[in-house]
Amino acid sequence: MLEEKEAFKNKFITNFSHEVRNPLTLISAFSSLLLKGELDLEQTKLIEAVKDQSDTLKKLMDDIIELSQLKKESPKLSNTLFSFKDLLANIHINFSSKISLSNNFFEMNVSKGVPEFLIGDERRIEQIISNLIDNALIYNSGNYIKFEISENHKRAGKSSLRFVVHHEGKVPDYLEGKYLLQDLDKIEPEGLCFSIVRELVDLLEGNITIKKVDTNTTQQIINLKVSFPLHHVQVPTKTSEIVEKYKFTDKVKVLVADEK
């Protein structure tokens, strides 16, 4: 019965996400095209709002699939060299813009000694950081969110990094103090951000705790062991995409490919 229930759930998630993803992709694609056109300020804001909400729904669908896959089996982790500095810069730009829309201030502090380059799964590390900040944004009751990265210790090409997200908002009494990963099942957060962080941290053999600093400040803390190159390296810079403007009288084609 449990196997049948799990199989039905996985099939439902796959079919449901497939049916919803295509309309959301079309909304996002046409919104992007409209934003490249000749719009006034008010029209631009309205189209940006439509695109933002469609992208949010699409991310939610991706998160549902991601969480389902993480619980079903342990995915393979990539082990490639990437620029941690560039990854953090992109996260800072994205969240500074996103958080400012909710009248909040976003601050990121990177301590000296944090490796500029890492060897590991860039996508998974980016997911952990992004979902951690997203979770703070959901529960934040103040006007700021601060993300800090420091190094616990470093030895023989291995570094223990400490990610801390500070935000205002009283943590529930039953979460006061530090908790191990399995104890965090007590949390019932809105959305899937924290659930995904918890699964990914477990996958990367890290640990996560929730800490109440004072009556109105919460910290989400992650300790993660990563590898870094012992010699100086240079990762090729990614080329930026040039956005071309067009007139609404121009003919435009949008290609939507079915995932299956």
Stockholm file with secondary structure:
# STOCKHOLM 1.0

chainA/1-260         MLEEKEAFKNKFITNFSHEVRNPLTLISAFSSLLLKGELDLEQTKLIEAVKDQSDTLKKLMDDIIELSQLKKESPKLSNTLFSFKDLLANIHINFSSKISLSNNFFEMNVSKGVPEFLIGDERRIEQIISNLIDNALIYNSGNYIKFEISENHKRAGKSSLRFVVHHEGKVPDYLEGKYLLQDLDKIEPEGLCFSIVRELVDLLEGNITIKKVDTNTTQQIINLKVSFPLHHVQVPTKTSEIVEKYKFTDKVKVLVADEK
#=GR chainA/1-260 SS CHHHHHHHHHHHHHHHHHHHHHHHHHHHHHHHHHHTSCCCHHHHHHHHHHHHHHHHHHHHHHHHHHHHHHHHSCCCCCCEEEEHHHHHHHHHHHHHHHHHTTTCEEEEEECTTCCSEEEECHHHHHHHHHHHHHHHHHHCCSSEEEEEEEEEEEETTEEEEEEEEEEESCCCGGGCSCCCGGGGGGCCCSSSHHHHHHHHHHHTTCEEEEEEEETTEEEEEEEEEEECCSSCCCCCCCCCCCCCCCCTTSCCCCCCCCCC
#=GC SS_cons         CHHHHHHHHHHHHHHHHHHHHHHHHHHHHHHHHHHTSCCCHHHHHHHHHHHHHHHHHHHHHHHHHHHHHHHHSCCCCCCEEEEHHHHHHHHHHHHHHHHHTTTCEEEEEECTTCCSEEEECHHHHHHHHHHHHHHHHHHCCSSEEEEEEEEEEEETTEEEEEEEEEEESCCCGGGCSCCCGGGGGGCCCSSSHHHHHHHHHHHTTCEEEEEEEETTEEEEEEEEEEECCSSCCCCCCCCCCCCCCCCTTSCCCCCCCCCC
//
